[in-house]
Amino acid sequence: MFADKLNHASLIDAMQLAKAAGAEVKRYPHNDVAALDTLLTASSARRKIIVTDAVFSMDGDLAPLPLLLELAERHDAWLVIDDAHGFGVLGQHGRGTLSHFNLPASPRILLMGTLGKAAGVSGAFVAGSTTAMDFLVNTSRAYIFTTASSPAIACALTQSLTIIRDGDALRTLLMARIRQLREGIGALPWPLRTSLTAIQPLIIGDNKQTLALSAALRERGLWVPAIRPPTVPAGTARLRISVSAAHTEADIDGLITTLKELA
Ligand SMILES: Cc1ncc(COP(=O)(O)O)c(C=O)c1O
């Protein structure tokens, strides 16, 4: 298994399960395709699997999926993609990060998406070739021994999928709010990570200061969680701003003004 260092905790746990099942796990520096290439070249494993978030959950940046797929082809590896934050938001009809990059379907891709974010319900899906899906349905213990989603969830999800498919106007609105935030927040003393997605982390650095800012925002009616190590690397405590199409222009203005006052 070849895993990005900044993968989501659920993928890190999955690597532990893979280890218990006999896999060897190598972690490569965040989005470092050259380092991954070196690791893949040095590996004599019979089966190789690259595992990555598509949109990194604490930074909002994208994995270089076209380059990762090219590496997967070259090294005959599988590419497992967690598109929790791309599904519903990026790409044509909200199909996700693969569509954002115009990548074709590939039998070596396993695409996972969660349903508790843009889809607004809960649960997750895995999509891939029929052979790969048959394999998971018959061997994945986490799937076999878990109760299926309830009919109420399935029913709500059917509606979510329609809203996502026809949701270009909502996505345009979201992108406008993201632009508004990024432009307005530029003058603050804290850097905003480069991110085109709904996740906009404002790096504060110090843990206590981050907690204090989050509490002060909350007192003023703004809910922006503080994220601290070990969830993120030491010294990069942050306010994890999540923008939504449901936010109004005034909401975003309110956040910008309040952050300026607090700064
Ligand atoms: C990248 C990523 N993968 C997986 C998950 C887990 O999703 P869920 O909470 O729906 O199980 C999350 C967030 O919760 C996430 O950010």
The ligand as an SDF file (V2000), in Angstrom:
LIG
                    3D

 16 16  0  0  0  0  0  0  0  0999 V2000
  -11.6640   12.3510    3.3020 C   0  0  0  0  0  0  0  0  0  0  0  0
  -12.6760   11.7370    4.2240 C   0  0  0  0  0  0  0  0  0  0  0  0
  -12.9230   10.4200    4.1300 N   0  0  0  0  0  0  0  0  0  0  0  0
  -13.8110    9.8250    4.9440 C   0  0  0  0  0  0  0  0  0  0  0  0
  -14.5080   10.5190    5.8960 C   0  0  0  0  0  0  0  0  0  0  0  0
  -15.4740    9.7780    6.7740 C   0  0  0  0  0  0  0  0  0  0  0  0
  -16.7640   10.0160    6.3800 O   0  0  0  0  0  0  0  0  0  0  0  0
  -17.9710    9.6670    7.3640 P   0  0  0  0  0  0  0  0  0  0  0  0
  -17.8520   10.6130    8.5000 O   0  0  0  0  0  0  0  0  0  0  0  0
  -19.1870    9.9000    6.5300 O   0  0  0  0  0  0  0  0  0  0  0  0
  -17.7950    8.2570    7.7700 O   0  0  0  0  0  0  0  0  0  0  0  0
  -14.2730   11.8950    6.0420 C   0  0  0  0  0  0  0  0  0  0  0  0
  -14.9630   12.7470    7.0380 C   0  0  0  0  0  0  0  0  0  0  0  0
  -15.6670   12.4830    7.9230 O   0  0  0  0  0  0  0  0  0  0  0  0
  -13.3400   12.5090    5.1900 C   0  0  0  0  0  0  0  0  0  0  0  0
  -13.0760   13.8270    5.3130 O   0  0  0  0  0  0  0  0  0  0  0  0
  1  2  1  0
  2  3  1  0
  2 15  2  0
  3  4  2  0
  4  5  1  0
  5  6  1  0
  5 12  2  0
  6  7  1  0
  7  8  1  0
  8  9  2  0
  8 10  1  0
  8 11  1  0
 12 13  1  0
 12 15  1  0
 13 14  2  0
 15 16  1  0
M  END
$$$$
